[in-house]
Amino acid sequence: MQSTTGTKVVSYFHDDESGIFMYNPAHPWRPHRSTLVHSLVQGYELEDKMVVHRPRARSFEELTMFHADDYISFIRAATPNHSQEYMQQLKRFNMGAPGESDCPVFDGMYEYFAGAGGGSVRPAKV
């Protein structure tokens, strides 16, 4: 990215809430790593040398511009406690119950993916 003066600017995208999610302890996905990285950015005072953006979570309507309505509805409704009720949809969307799949249902899944969607779209616009 370049500033209005033509100098290059480093943009950094971070959402404090992205690090609070977790599939399960046995899964290799570790969202808290983004929190650790951000702590290093702050510790080395790198925020002063870049533009820090917080991605805006995408709305249901924005998410369904790129994904099927029934998929986003499933993501919004499914919880680990109700995964047995969604067995047909879990198979259809290549997801599984916690501890049974690389793509398990987890608490806050819709909120996490809505935020991740914002983290994907916003950098493309900057």
Residue frames as a rotation matrix with the C-alpha (Angstrom) as fourth column:
MET 1
0.586 0.810 0.000 0.00
0.810 -0.586 0.000 0.00
0.000 0.000 -1.000 0.00
GLN 2
-0.554 -0.750 0.360 1.22
0.735 -0.644 -0.211 3.53
0.390 0.148 0.909 -0.70
SER 3
-0.152 0.458 -0.876 0.34
0.683 -0.592 -0.428 6.70
-0.715 -0.663 -0.223 1.15
THR 4
0.846 0.522 0.110 -0.80
0.459 -0.607 -0.648 9.89
-0.272 0.599 -0.753 -0.55
THR 5
0.559 -0.722 -0.407 2.83
-0.609 -0.691 0.389 11.04
-0.562 0.030 -0.827 -0.51
GLY 6
0.601 -0.276 -0.750 3.92
-0.614 0.440 -0.655 7.94
0.511 0.854 0.095 -2.44
THR 7
-0.519 -0.785 0.339 5.79
-0.829 0.367 -0.422 6.29
0.207 -0.500 -0.841 0.43
LYS 8
-0.278 0.382 -0.881 5.05
-0.021 0.915 0.404 2.67
0.960 0.131 -0.246 1.19
VAL 9
-0.208 0.331 0.920 2.89
-0.964 -0.231 -0.134 1.96
0.168 -0.915 0.367 4.23
VAL 10
-0.882 -0.049 -0.469 2.61
0.021 0.990 -0.142 -1.35
0.471 -0.135 -0.872 6.05
SER 11
-0.016 0.929 0.370 -0.94
-0.876 -0.191 0.442 -2.31
0.482 -0.317 0.817 6.97
TYR 12
-0.954 -0.248 -0.166 -1.62
-0.111 0.812 -0.572 -4.78
0.277 -0.528 -0.803 9.72
PHE 13
-0.030 0.999 -0.018 -5.00
-0.593 -0.004 0.805 -6.43
0.805 0.035 0.592 10.32
HIS 14
-0.887 -0.252 -0.386 -5.86
0.159 0.619 -0.769 -7.64
0.433 -0.744 -0.509 13.80
ASP 15
0.175 0.940 0.293 -9.02
-0.449 -0.189 0.873 -8.39
0.876 -0.284 0.389 15.75
ASP 16
-0.547 -0.429 0.719 -8.61
-0.814 0.070 -0.577 -8.88
0.197 -0.900 -0.388 19.50
GLU 17
0.216 0.757 0.617 -11.52
-0.833 0.473 -0.289 -11.33
-0.510 -0.451 0.732 19.56
SER 18
0.484 -0.021 -0.875 -10.05
-0.696 0.597 -0.400 -13.71
0.531 0.802 0.274 16.96
GLY 19
-0.510 -0.828 -0.232 -7.85
-0.478 0.497 -0.724 -15.33
0.715 -0.258 -0.650 19.61
ILE 20
-0.443 0.377 0.814 -10.67
-0.853 0.105 -0.512 -16.41
-0.278 -0.920 0.275 21.93
PHE 21
0.609 0.733 -0.304 -11.98
-0.793 0.570 -0.216 -19.24
0.015 0.373 0.928 19.74
MET 22
-0.576 -0.780 0.246 -10.90
-0.773 0.617 0.147 -22.87
-0.267 -0.105 -0.958 19.88
TYR 23
-0.048 0.506 -0.861 -11.97
-0.610 0.668 0.427 -26.12
0.791 0.546 0.277 18.24
ASN 24
0.981 0.193 -0.025 -10.77
-0.096 0.592 0.800 -28.49
0.169 -0.782 0.599 20.93
PRO 25
0.553 -0.817 0.166 -7.45
-0.585 -0.238 0.775 -29.10
-0.593 -0.526 -0.609 22.72
ALA 26
0.136 -0.513 0.847 -6.42
0.341 0.827 0.447 -31.93
-0.930 0.228 0.287 20.36
HIS 27
0.773 0.230 0.591 -6.84
0.627 -0.131 -0.768 -29.87
-0.099 0.964 -0.246 17.17
PRO 28
-0.205 -0.978 0.036 -3.75
0.970 -0.197 0.145 -28.12
-0.134 0.064 0.989 15.72
TRP 29
0.052 0.273 0.961 -5.65
0.476 -0.853 0.217 -24.86
0.878 0.446 -0.174 14.99
ARG 30
-0.134 -0.197 -0.971 -4.61
0.978 -0.181 -0.099 -22.34
-0.157 -0.963 0.217 17.61
PRO 31
0.460 0.407 0.789 -6.34
0.620 -0.783 0.042 -18.96
0.635 0.470 -0.613 17.17
HIS 32
0.897 -0.131 -0.422 -4.64
0.295 -0.534 0.793 -17.63
-0.329 -0.835 -0.440 20.29
ARG 33
-0.048 -0.963 0.264 -1.46
0.928 0.054 0.368 -17.42
-0.368 0.263 0.892 18.19
SER 34
0.090 0.128 0.988 -2.84
0.656 -0.754 0.038 -14.25
0.750 0.644 -0.152 16.60
THR 35
0.965 0.243 0.099 -3.01
0.069 -0.597 0.799 -12.76
0.253 -0.764 -0.593 20.11
LEU 36
0.501 -0.854 -0.138 0.61
0.572 0.208 0.794 -13.76
-0.649 -0.477 0.593 20.72
VAL 37
-0.183 -0.542 0.820 1.71
0.967 -0.250 0.051 -12.18
0.178 0.802 0.570 17.44
HIS 38
0.484 0.442 0.755 -0.16
0.341 -0.890 0.302 -8.99
0.806 0.111 -0.582 18.29
SER 39
0.942 -0.204 -0.266 1.55
0.225 -0.206 0.952 -8.92
-0.249 -0.957 -0.148 21.70
LEU 40
0.016 -0.981 0.195 4.91
0.870 0.110 0.481 -9.01
-0.493 0.162 0.855 19.92
VAL 41
-0.019 0.065 0.998 3.82
0.758 -0.650 0.057 -6.19
0.652 0.757 -0.037 17.59
GLN 42
0.850 0.395 0.348 2.91
0.074 -0.744 0.664 -4.12
0.522 -0.538 -0.662 20.64
GLY 43
0.771 -0.581 -0.262 6.00
0.443 0.191 0.876 -5.15
-0.458 -0.791 0.404 22.61
TYR 44
-0.263 -0.901 0.345 8.32
0.898 -0.098 0.429 -4.02
-0.353 0.422 0.835 19.84
GLU 45
-0.045 0.366 -0.930 6.24
0.109 -0.923 -0.368 -0.84
-0.993 -0.118 0.002 19.35
LEU 46
-0.839 -0.261 0.477 5.67
0.448 0.164 0.879 -1.71
-0.307 0.951 -0.021 15.70
GLU 47
0.159 0.982 0.103 2.16
0.935 -0.116 -0.335 -0.23
-0.317 0.150 -0.937 15.76
ASP 48
0.368 -0.091 -0.926 3.79
0.041 -0.993 0.113 3.20
-0.929 -0.079 -0.361 15.39
LYS 49
-0.601 -0.725 -0.336 5.39
-0.365 -0.126 0.922 2.08
-0.711 0.677 -0.189 12.12
MET 50
-0.924 0.354 0.147 2.26
0.328 0.531 0.781 0.73
0.198 0.770 -0.607 10.44
VAL 51
-0.452 0.872 0.188 -1.44
-0.838 -0.488 0.245 1.26
0.306 -0.047 0.951 10.03
VAL 52
-0.979 0.161 0.126 -3.41
0.083 0.876 -0.475 -1.15
-0.187 -0.455 -0.871 12.22
HIS 53
-0.436 0.880 -0.189 -6.87
-0.728 -0.222 0.648 -2.07
0.528 0.420 0.738 10.95
ARG 54
-0.700 0.367 0.613 -9.56
-0.243 0.685 -0.687 -4.00
-0.672 -0.630 -0.391 12.78
PRO 55
-0.930 0.363 -0.065 -11.60
0.056 0.314 0.948 -6.00
0.365 0.877 -0.312 10.28
ARG 56
-0.405 0.885 0.228 -15.36
-0.885 -0.316 -0.343 -5.47
-0.231 -0.341 0.911 10.37
ALA 57
-0.659 0.261 0.706 -17.36
0.129 0.963 -0.236 -8.68
-0.741 -0.064 -0.668 10.71
ARG 58
-0.913 0.353 -0.203 -19.37
-0.265 -0.136 0.954 -9.40
0.309 0.926 0.218 7.59
SER 59
-0.266 0.913 0.308 -23.16
-0.849 -0.070 -0.524 -9.52
-0.457 -0.401 0.794 7.79
PHE 60
-0.093 0.358 0.929 -25.24
0.157 0.927 -0.341 -12.56
-0.983 0.114 -0.142 6.84
GLU 61
0.868 0.492 -0.069 -26.14
0.047 -0.220 -0.974 -10.84
-0.494 0.843 -0.214 3.56
GLU 62
0.414 -0.795 -0.444 -22.49
-0.905 -0.414 -0.101 -10.11
-0.103 0.443 -0.890 2.78
LEU 63
-0.453 -0.583 0.675 -21.45
-0.536 0.783 0.316 -13.68
-0.713 -0.219 -0.667 3.54
THR 64
0.145 0.598 0.789 -24.18
0.347 0.716 -0.606 -15.06
-0.927 0.362 -0.104 1.28
MET 65
0.668 -0.052 -0.742 -22.80
-0.641 -0.548 -0.538 -13.03
-0.378 0.835 -0.399 -1.61
PHE 66
-0.158 -0.865 -0.475 -20.01
-0.954 0.258 -0.152 -15.63
0.254 0.430 -0.867 -1.74
HIS 67
-0.989 -0.120 0.085 -21.52
-0.142 0.930 -0.338 -18.67
-0.039 -0.346 -0.937 0.00
ALA 68
-0.459 0.866 -0.199 -24.86
0.237 0.335 0.912 -20.47
0.856 0.371 -0.359 -0.25
ASP 69
-0.076 0.549 0.832 -27.57
-0.742 -0.589 0.321 -19.23
0.667 -0.593 0.452 2.11
ASP 70
0.846 0.479 -0.234 -28.13
-0.229 0.723 0.652 -22.69
0.481 -0.498 0.721 3.58
TYR 71
0.139 -0.886 -0.443 -24.41
0.664 0.415 -0.622 -23.07
0.735 -0.208 0.646 4.35
ILE 72
-0.676 -0.375 0.634 -24.23
-0.113 -0.798 -0.592 -19.74
0.728 -0.472 0.497 6.20
SER 73
0.282 0.851 0.442 -27.51
-0.746 -0.095 0.659 -20.55
0.603 -0.516 0.608 7.99
PHE 74
0.735 -0.092 -0.672 -25.99
0.303 0.931 0.205 -23.85
0.606 -0.354 0.712 9.12
ILE 75
-0.340 -0.940 -0.036 -22.80
0.543 -0.165 -0.823 -22.14
0.768 -0.299 0.567 10.32
ARG 76
-0.491 0.217 0.844 -24.93
-0.527 -0.846 -0.088 -19.65
0.694 -0.488 0.529 12.28
ALA 77
0.468 0.855 0.224 -27.17
-0.731 0.232 0.642 -22.31
0.497 -0.464 0.733 13.89
ALA 78
0.554 -0.241 -0.797 -24.83
0.232 0.964 -0.130 -25.21
0.800 -0.112 0.590 14.64
THR 79
0.332 -0.492 0.805 -23.22
-0.916 -0.373 0.150 -25.60
0.226 -0.787 -0.574 18.06
PRO 80
-0.676 -0.648 -0.351 -21.14
-0.536 0.759 -0.369 -28.44
0.505 -0.062 -0.861 19.53
ASN 81
-0.745 0.425 0.514 -23.99
-0.373 0.374 -0.849 -29.31
-0.553 -0.825 -0.120 21.89
HIS 82
0.329 0.944 -0.008 -26.39
-0.449 0.149 -0.881 -29.81
-0.830 0.293 0.473 18.99
SER 83
-0.457 -0.616 -0.641 -24.06
-0.834 0.046 0.551 -31.44
-0.310 0.786 -0.535 16.45
GLN 84
-0.830 0.187 0.525 -26.00
0.217 0.976 -0.006 -34.73
-0.514 0.109 -0.851 16.47
GLU 85
0.197 0.967 -0.159 -29.10
0.260 -0.208 -0.943 -32.84
-0.945 0.144 -0.292 15.29
TYR 86
0.538 -0.065 -0.840 -27.15
-0.659 -0.654 -0.371 -31.63
-0.526 0.753 -0.395 12.26
MET 87
-0.029 -0.645 0.764 -25.59
0.036 0.763 0.646 -34.93
-0.999 0.046 0.001 11.15
GLN 88
0.477 0.269 0.837 -26.93
0.794 0.276 -0.542 -34.69
-0.377 0.923 -0.081 7.60
GLN 89
0.985 -0.099 0.139 -25.71
-0.031 -0.905 -0.424 -31.12
0.168 0.414 -0.895 7.20
LEU 90
0.452 -0.875 0.174 -22.38
-0.492 -0.082 0.867 -31.90
-0.744 -0.477 -0.467 8.83
LYS 91
-0.029 -0.416 0.909 -21.74
0.519 0.770 0.370 -34.52
-0.854 0.483 0.194 6.16
ARG 92
0.693 0.396 0.603 -23.05
0.717 -0.284 -0.637 -32.28
-0.081 0.873 -0.481 3.39
PHE 93
0.923 -0.317 0.217 -20.74
-0.272 -0.938 -0.213 -29.41
0.271 0.138 -0.953 4.35
ASN 94
0.344 -0.834 -0.432 -17.76
0.313 0.536 -0.784 -31.68
0.885 0.135 0.446 5.13
MET 95
-0.210 -0.335 0.919 -17.74
-0.771 -0.521 -0.366 -30.85
0.601 -0.785 -0.149 8.81
GLY 96
-0.126 0.142 -0.982 -17.89
0.325 0.941 0.095 -33.03
0.937 -0.307 -0.165 11.89
ALA 97
0.907 0.414 -0.083 -18.57
0.165 -0.167 0.972 -33.15
0.388 -0.895 -0.220 15.56
PRO 98
0.469 -0.763 0.446 -15.82
-0.855 -0.518 0.015 -31.88
0.219 -0.388 -0.895 17.87
GLY 99
-0.060 -0.625 0.778 -13.04
-0.695 0.586 0.417 -34.45
-0.717 -0.516 -0.470 18.15
GLU 100
0.264 0.264 0.927 -14.20
0.324 0.882 -0.344 -36.30
-0.908 0.391 0.147 15.02
SER 101
0.694 0.105 0.712 -13.14
0.719 -0.129 -0.683 -34.01
0.020 0.986 -0.165 12.19
ASP 102
-0.506 -0.859 0.074 -10.56
0.862 -0.502 0.067 -31.54
-0.020 0.098 0.995 10.91
CYS 103
-0.774 0.348 0.529 -13.47
-0.112 -0.897 0.428 -29.10
0.623 0.272 0.733 10.51
PRO 104
-0.533 0.593 -0.604 -15.49
0.830 0.504 -0.238 -29.47
0.163 -0.628 -0.761 13.70
VAL 105
0.375 0.720 0.584 -18.35
0.309 -0.691 0.653 -27.31
0.874 -0.065 -0.482 14.89
PHE 106
-0.547 -0.562 -0.620 -17.23
0.787 -0.094 -0.609 -25.00
0.284 -0.822 0.494 17.70
ASP 107
0.330 0.663 -0.673 -18.78
0.848 -0.521 -0.097 -22.36
-0.415 -0.538 -0.734 19.94
GLY 108
0.295 -0.137 -0.946 -18.85
-0.069 -0.990 0.122 -18.96
-0.953 0.029 -0.302 18.25
MET 109
-0.299 -0.469 0.831 -18.21
0.711 0.471 0.522 -20.45
-0.636 0.747 0.192 14.81
TYR 110
0.467 0.549 0.693 -20.45
0.872 -0.414 -0.260 -17.97
0.144 0.726 -0.673 12.97
GLU 111
0.952 -0.118 -0.282 -18.94
-0.008 -0.931 0.364 -14.96
-0.306 -0.344 -0.888 14.74
TYR 112
0.068 -0.992 0.108 -15.42
0.097 0.114 0.989 -16.22
-0.993 -0.057 0.104 14.05
PHE 113
-0.312 -0.201 0.929 -16.05
0.868 0.336 0.365 -16.77
-0.385 0.920 0.069 10.35
ALA 114
0.756 0.581 0.301 -17.92
0.647 -0.731 -0.216 -13.47
0.094 0.358 -0.929 9.95
GLY 115
0.741 -0.565 -0.363 -14.85
-0.226 -0.719 0.657 -11.75
-0.632 -0.405 -0.660 11.39
ALA 116
-0.221 -0.841 0.494 -12.47
0.303 0.422 0.854 -13.80
-0.927 0.339 0.162 9.27
GLY 117
0.233 0.398 0.887 -14.51
0.968 -0.003 -0.253 -12.84
-0.098 0.917 -0.386 6.22
GLY 118
0.991 0.113 -0.078 -13.99
0.114 -0.993 0.009 -9.19
-0.076 -0.018 -0.997 7.13
GLY 119
0.346 -0.937 -0.038 -10.29
-0.244 -0.129 0.961 -9.89
-0.906 -0.323 -0.273 7.55
SER 120
-0.256 -0.388 0.885 -10.20
0.719 0.536 0.443 -11.25
-0.646 0.750 0.142 4.01
VAL 121
0.442 0.558 0.703 -12.30
0.889 -0.377 -0.260 -8.60
0.119 0.740 -0.662 2.29
ARG 122
0.915 -0.014 -0.402 -10.91
0.137 -0.929 0.343 -5.48
-0.379 -0.369 -0.849 3.98
PRO 123
-0.022 -0.992 -0.121 -7.24
0.090 -0.122 0.988 -5.99
-0.996 0.011 0.092 2.99
ALA 124
-0.286 -0.038 0.957 -8.30
0.912 0.294 0.284 -6.45
-0.292 0.955 -0.050 -0.61
LYS 125
0.650 0.648 0.398 -9.92
0.728 -0.680 -0.082 -3.00
0.218 0.343 -0.914 -0.52
VAL 126
0.688 -0.426 -0.588 -6.99
0.167 -0.695 0.700 -1.17
-0.706 -0.579 -0.407 1.10
